[in-house]
Amino acid sequence: LPSDCFRPKAKSSTRRSVAQYFYIEDHNFTIVEVDGVFTEPEEASLIYIAVAQRYSILFTTKASTDRNYGLVTIADQVLLDGIPDTLVLNQTNWLQYNPSASFDPVNVTLNIADENPAFDDYSLVPYDKEPLLENPTKIINLTVSMGILDNGKPYAFFNDQTYTHPKVPSLYTALTAGELATNEAVYGEHTNSFVLNHLEVVEVVLTNNDGGSHPFHLHQHNFQVVSRYPPYGEDFYSLSDNVNPQAFDPNNHTAFPEYPMRRDVVVLPPMGNIVIRFVADNPGVALFHCHIDWHMQQGLAATFIEAPLEMQKKIKIPEDHFAACRAAGVPYAGNAAANTKDLLDLSGQNKPAKPVPAGFTARGIVALVFSCIAAFAGLAAITWYGMAPLSASEQEAAERKVVSTNVQTAEE
């Protein structure tokens, strides 16, 4: 309808792979909600929708109906290590004004390889104007990195620790550990677990020691995004080639917003940092993870155990959940190692592959020594053979070859 207002919902259709840019050809629109949080209206012409992010926008149709306009999505190719020839990065649907008018291909001219030209969601203000959460009492510092372990497979890490699932799901450990549920040790050495006190203000500081961006999602909460560097725009990839990441400095940073943007998925810039805050007011076990599916499978996750003693008072697990665990052979009581007698004894817990050893292992040294011995033996054999005198038959054959060569030369 001409000159009418619409509210479409824009979300990532590739919930587990890569982000997408979205725009409506020759139209601006107004952002009014992100990840379920209504915002003060902000006009934009291009948004960046990371994996699992959601946007509500308003736009007004044009008065003229003489042409149709493209609804354009562009996959963020920077997140792809390789692009097959058959992969279509740009997709176009249509905002149809006139079925008789042509549907001309959209000429996409965005530079998304060197910058992030989208509207910066960091500037959004929640409609309820929840003020900045002050004086956090729990600060969690997490550094993101990627690497290879000694089984030759790629892994992702928080603070050099890749998430490895415990034998007992962390929720069941929290519910069966009694007062020890407040001790992070019972949840295992390889689960990146952090216990949060009920109603405390939590600050998570993420530092990206990786040249790619990551969409981080927190279950159970919409968090305040109080700092992000670099911002969207021409500087977004400015740190990508750095050897060391740009860490957040709590004593030297730009002023935090008065009313920070809230959402449940935020983009961590390449080699940059973000700071988020929330109140631990929802007892339960909340996973904090990268929403690129293969990064999560590689271990880029942490577990926030929120108010475990409150959980024990308020949460009752249905019997069919226990039945499902029994059918799958999954224990549902005790610590991460399924130990119900000594909750601080983690013998038998699930462990990741070992780190790649620095330098040579014993096997490598032995292999190198024998390789060197074999090489020297080969050189000695060649030298001995070359210096040995010719036998009579070899001498006679060599003389005949010389005579034959001289005769051939004389004839020519």
MOSULGI-V702266 format. One record per residue. N is the residue number from 1. OMEGA is omega in degrees with one decimal (NA if undefined). Layout:
n: [N;N]
omega: [OMEGA;OMEGA]
This chain:
n: [1;2;3;4;5;6;7;8;9;10;11;12;13;14;15;16;17;18;19;20;21;22;23;24;25;26;27;28;29;30;31;32;33;34;35;36;37;38;39;40;41;42;43;44;45;46;47;48;49;50;51;52;53;54;55;56;57;58;59;60;61;62;63;64;65;66;67;68;69;70;71;72;73;74;75;76;77;78;79;80;81;82;83;84;85;86;87;88;89;90;91;92;93;94;95;96;97;98;99;100;101;102;103;104;105;106;107;108;109;110;111;112;113;114;115;116;117;118;119;120;121;122;123;124;125;126;127;128;129;130;131;132;133;134;135;136;137;138;139;140;141;142;143;144;145;146;147;148;149;150;151;152;153;154;155;156;157;158;159;160;161;162;163;164;165;166;167;168;169;170;171;172;173;174;175;176;177;178;179;180;181;182;183;184;185;186;187;188;189;190;191;192;193;194;195;196;197;198;199;200;201;202;203;204;205;206;207;208;209;210;211;212;213;214;215;216;217;218;219;220;221;222;223;224;225;226;227;228;229;230;231;232;233;234;235;236;237;238;239;240;241;242;243;244;245;246;247;248;249;250;251;252;253;254;255;256;257;258;259;260;261;262;263;264;265;266;267;268;269;270;271;272;273;274;275;276;277;278;279;280;281;282;283;284;285;286;287;288;289;290;291;292;293;294;295;296;297;298;299;300;301;302;303;304;305;306;307;308;309;310;311;312;313;314;315;316;317;318;319;320;321;322;323;324;325;326;327;328;329;330;331;332;333;334;335;336;337;338;339;340;341;342;343;344;345;346;347;348;349;350;351;352;353;354;355;356;357;358;359;360;361;362;363;364;365;366;367;368;369;370;371;372;373;374;375;376;377;378;379;380;381;382;383;384;385;386;387;388;389;390;391;392;393;394;395;396;397;398;399;400;401;402;403;404;405;406;407;408;409;410;411;412]
omega: [179.2;174.5;177.5;-177.3;-178.9;176.5;174.2;176.4;-180.0;177.4;-179.1;177.5;176.5;-168.6;-173.7;-173.4;-173.7;178.7;177.8;168.0;-179.4;171.0;175.4;-175.6;175.3;176.7;164.0;177.7;-177.5;176.9;-178.8;-179.4;173.1;175.4;177.3;179.8;177.9;-175.5;166.8;-176.9;176.6;-179.2;179.8;175.4;-177.7;176.2;178.3;-175.6;178.0;-179.8;177.2;174.9;178.4;176.4;163.5;179.9;171.9;171.9;-179.1;179.8;-178.6;178.5;-178.5;177.8;-175.2;178.9;176.7;-174.0;-177.9;167.0;-165.1;169.6;-177.4;178.6;-179.9;-175.3;179.0;-178.9;-177.1;177.8;177.9;-178.5;177.9;-179.7;-176.7;-177.4;178.7;-176.6;-176.4;177.5;-179.7;164.7;-171.0;167.7;-170.5;173.1;-172.2;-178.4;179.4;179.2;-177.9;174.5;-173.9;176.8;179.8;177.2;-177.2;-176.4;-177.4;171.4;-179.5;179.8;-174.5;-178.7;173.0;-171.2;-174.5;172.1;-178.3;-176.8;179.1;-177.2;-178.7;178.3;178.2;-176.6;-179.6;178.2;173.1;-176.0;177.4;174.6;-174.8;168.4;177.3;-179.9;176.2;179.2;-178.7;178.1;-178.8;176.4;-178.2;172.7;178.1;-179.3;-179.2;173.1;-166.5;171.7;176.7;-177.3;179.4;178.7;175.1;-168.6;159.6;178.3;178.0;178.6;176.9;-178.0;176.3;-171.2;179.7;176.6;176.6;176.2;-172.8;177.8;-179.0;173.8;-179.8;-176.0;-175.8;-175.8;-179.7;-178.1;178.0;177.5;178.1;179.4;-176.0;-175.9;-174.3;-177.9;174.3;-177.9;-171.5;-178.3;-178.5;-175.2;178.0;178.5;-179.6;176.6;-177.6;174.0;176.7;175.6;-176.2;174.3;175.9;179.1;-178.5;175.2;-174.4;175.3;-179.6;-177.5;176.5;177.6;-178.2;174.3;-177.5;-175.9;175.2;175.0;171.9;-173.4;156.4;-174.9;172.5;173.3;-171.4;177.5;172.0;178.3;-7.8;178.1;168.9;179.8;-173.4;-179.1;-172.7;-178.6;-172.9;-178.6;-170.2;-175.8;179.4;174.8;-179.5;-179.0;174.0;-177.9;175.8;178.3;-177.7;-179.9;-177.7;-178.3;175.6;-177.9;176.0;178.2;176.5;178.2;-172.9;172.1;176.8;173.1;-179.6;172.9;-179.0;-177.2;174.9;-175.9;177.5;178.3;-179.4;-176.1;170.6;175.1;178.3;177.8;174.2;176.8;-179.5;-175.0;-176.9;-174.7;-178.9;178.0;-175.3;176.4;174.5;-169.1;169.8;-175.6;166.7;-164.5;-176.4;174.5;176.5;177.9;179.1;172.2;-178.4;-175.4;173.5;-178.7;176.4;179.1;-168.5;176.5;-174.7;179.0;173.5;176.6;-177.6;178.5;-165.9;-172.8;174.8;-178.0;177.5;-177.9;-178.7;174.2;178.0;178.5;177.9;177.5;179.7;-179.6;-178.9;-178.7;-179.3;177.3;-175.7;174.6;177.5;-178.0;-175.9;178.7;-178.2;176.1;-178.5;-177.9;177.5;-172.5;177.7;175.7;-175.8;177.5;178.9;177.9;175.6;-178.1;175.4;172.3;-178.3;175.3;174.1;-176.4;175.0;179.9;-175.7;169.5;178.7;179.0;179.8;179.5;178.8;179.6;-180.0;-179.3;-178.2;175.5;178.4;178.1;179.9;179.8;178.9;177.8;178.1;178.2;179.4;179.8;179.2;179.8;179.3;-178.3;-178.6;-177.2;-178.8;178.1;178.9;173.7;-178.9;-179.0;178.5;178.7;-179.3;-179.9;179.0;179.8;178.0;-179.6;179.1;-179.9;-178.9;179.7;-179.7;178.8;-179.4;-179.7;179.6;-179.9;179.9;NA]
